[in-house]
């Protein structure tokens, strides 16, 4: 196990993250109540980008998390990469530090605006560009998923805990796919159709999708970005990556290579696969590659 920065106690750190996460949950519930009044939606939107909206909730939770970590751990040599800070600042966010936080204050903003339960807050602590600690908060389910090293659990707001219950499905035809509700493309649709999964569930937020795998409700998630188009970013995957890996699952690219973070553009492009069993994952990746090659679904050479 990697040692945390000098002076950091893991239990104290998790306690601090637990407290601030439930504070963030209260912020989301506050704005969720406002959104129930359709006339108030425009009042909490902070931009006009339909594909990538930013709300008051994004910004308030962003500031809350960053402020709390910065104040409590002001002498620690780590930085915080946040989706919202990247959007509003053109400065170089690249860091040479071994340690770095990766924050998405609101993953699934469109779902949040639509009034669904499928949005989450992601927070990961990366060591040398790989996630060691992950927090995924799902406010509408009152679930706080915490993953550190090889341990993962979910805390409810009343203090009770639930633990991963990953399914044993191993073949693609028996698997339940969880896929995006708002972010789909025809190439991914074609791939899903050719694989012919046992069942498909649609929901927002990568954190919510990965939590569904940990609960045993689904088995696999596929992210597919076309060359030259927008891709998910580090803050979309880092925290979900940490909790799934701690639970015995895995997230890799199509060639079974584990994701790394901290590239200049923060992109996680191409085809990314999350599944319920690290021992079976290589075979799953190979099976999906075979489907893609057989039907010429994805341009490998230009990815």
N, C-alpha and C positions, 0 to 999 in steps of 0.2 A: 504493500500500500504506500502511495506517495504521502510524504509528510506535508502537512499544511504549513503555510508561512509561519515563521517564528512568532509565538505569542497568541496563536489562534487555537482555541479549544473547539473541537468539532461539535460537541454537544451544545456549548454556548452559542456557537454560530447558528446551528439549526434552530435553537430556541428563538434567537433574534429574527431569523427568517420566517419562522412560524408566526410570530407576533405581527410582523409587517405584512405578511401575506393576508392574514385575516382582516387587517386594516384596509388593504387593497380591495378585498372582497366587499367590504362595506361601501367603498366608493362605487364599485360596479353596481351594487344593488340600488344605491341612490340614483344613479343615472338611468338604470333600468326602469325605475318607476317614472322618471321623466319621459322616457321613450314611449310609454304606454299612451301618452297623449300625442297623437300624430302631429299636432300643430307645433309641438316643442322640439321635434327632431332636428329641424334646421338650426335651432338655437345652440345645440351642443356640437354641431359639425364645425371643424376648424379649417377645412379645405373644400375644394370643389371637385376633387378627384374621385369619381364614382368607383374606379377600379381599386383605389388604395385610399380609402377615407381615413381621416384622423378626427378623433372626437375629444371633447373635454376630458372624458374618462381616460383615454390613452395618456394624455399629458399629465393629468393629476397623479395617476398611478406611477408614471415614469418619474416624476419629481419626488414622490414619496419614497420609492425604492432607492433611488440614487442618494437622496438626502440622508436616509437612515443608515445606509452602508458607509457613506462618506464620513458621517459624524462619529459613528461608533468605532470605525476602523481606519481612522484618518492617518495613522502612521504605517499602514501596511502598503507594500509596494505592489499594488494591483490597480488596474484601470477598469472602467465600466463602459462596455460597448452597448449602446442602446439604439434600437431602431429609430426612435423618435429623434434622438440627438443627431443621428446620421442624416436624417431627412432635413433638419433645420440648419445644419452646419456643413460647410464645404471643407473644413479643415481635415488634415490627414488623421484618420483614426487608427492607423496601423501602430501596433505596440511591439516592443521587443521584450516586454516583461513575460516571465514564465507564467504568471497568474493573471487571469482576466475574467471579469464577469461579462456575461452576454444576456441582455434583457430585451424581451418583447413584452411591454406592459399590457398589450391587448392583442392577442393572436385570434383572428376571426372577427375583425371589426365589423364586417358586413353582416355576419350572423348576429352580432350584438345589436346592430341597428335594426335588424329584422325581428328582434325579440325572441330569438331561439336561445336554447341553453348551451349551444356549442361554441363557446368562446373561452379563452383561458389566458392566464398570465404565465409567461415562461421566464425563468431565471436560472442560469447555469454558471458554475464556477469552472473555468477551463484551466487545465495545467498543460503547458506546452501545446496548446491548440487542440486539446482533447478534453471533453467534459468529464469532470470528476464528481461534481455535485450538481444535482438537478432539482428544481422546484417547478411543479406544474399545478397551478391553482385553477380549479373549475368552479367558479362562484355559484352557478345555478344548481349544481349538484352538491354544494358544500363539501367538496373534496379537495384536499391538499396532498398531492403526491410528492413524496420526498425520496430521492435516490442518492445514495452515497456509496461509492465503491461497489460492493456486491450486495448491498442491502437496499430494499425499497419497500415502502409501505404507504398507505393512504390514511390520512387523519381526517375525521369528520369534525365539524365545528363544535360538536358536543364533547370532543376529546376521544371518542371511540376510534378504533383503527380497523382497517380492512387490509388484506394482503393480496398479492397477485394470485391469479388463478388461471394461468395461461392454458389454452387448449392444447390437445395432443394431435390436432390435425396436421398431417405432413404433406399430403399431395394437394396440388393446386385445385383439382376438381372437387375436393372435399372442403376447401377453405372458404371462409367468409371474408370477403374483401371489404375494407372500409375505405371510402374514397371521398373526394371533395364534393361539396354541394355547389359552391360558387366558383371554384377554379377548376374547370375541365377544358379539355381540348379534344378535337376529333381523333387525333392519333392515340391518345389514351383510351378513348371510347372504343376504338378499333381493337386495341390490345386486350382490353377487358372482355370484349365480345369473343375474341378468338380463344382466350384462355378458358372461358366458360366456368367461372367460379360457381361454387354451390349457392352463394348468396352474395348480394352487394348491399352495403349500408352506406348511405350518404350523410355526411355531417361536415361542419366547418371545424377549423382549428386543428393543426397537427397535434397539439397537446391532447385534445379530446380524442383524436383518432388513436393515438398511442395508448391512452388510458383505457380505451375500449379493448385493445389487445391485451393489456395487463389484466383486465377483468375477465377475459375469456369470451367476450362478446363477439370479437372478430379475431382474425388470424394474421392478416397481411394488409399492408398499405403500400401503394405505389405512387410515387411522385414522378411525373414526366414533364420535362421542360424542353421545348423545341429549340434548336440552335438559333441564336439571334433574338430570341424572345426573352421575356422576363423570367427569372428563376426564383425559387425560395432562397432565403438568406440564412446566415448563421443563426440569427435569433429565432428563426422558425424551427430549427432542428436541435440546437444544442441541449436544451433542457429535456425535451422528449427523448433524445438519444440517451441521456444519462439515466433516466428512470427505466427505460426499456432494457438497456444493457444490464442494469442492476438486477432486473427481474428475470434474466435468462434469455431475453430476446435480443435482437440485433438490428441495427440500421447500417446499410452499406450502399455503395453504388452497385450498378448491374454486374460488376466483375468481382463482387464480394470483398471490395476494399473498404475498410472502415472510413467513415467521414472524418475529415480534419477541418479545422476552422482557422480563421485569421487571414484568409487570402485578401488581396487588396480590394476586391469588389464585394467581398463577403458572400459571393454566390455559391449555392449548392445546385449546380446545373446537371443536365442530363437526366438519367433515370436512377432514382433512389428507391430502395426496397427496404421496408421494415417488416420483420416477421416474428413469429412467436417462439422460435427455437433456434438458438445459435448453432446447434449441431446439424440441423437440417437446412440451414440457410444457404449454404453453397449450392446444394442441389436445386433449391428453389430458384436461385439466380440463374443457374444453367438452364433450367426448364423454361424460364421466361425468355432468355436469350434465344433459345431454339425456336420458340413461337415467333419472336420478332424476326429472326432471320428467314424462317420458312415463308412468312407472309410479307416480308419486306416492309415492315410497319414503321421502323425508325431508322433515320440516316446515321448509322454508326460512324461512318467516316467523317461526318461534319460535326459531330457532337463534341 
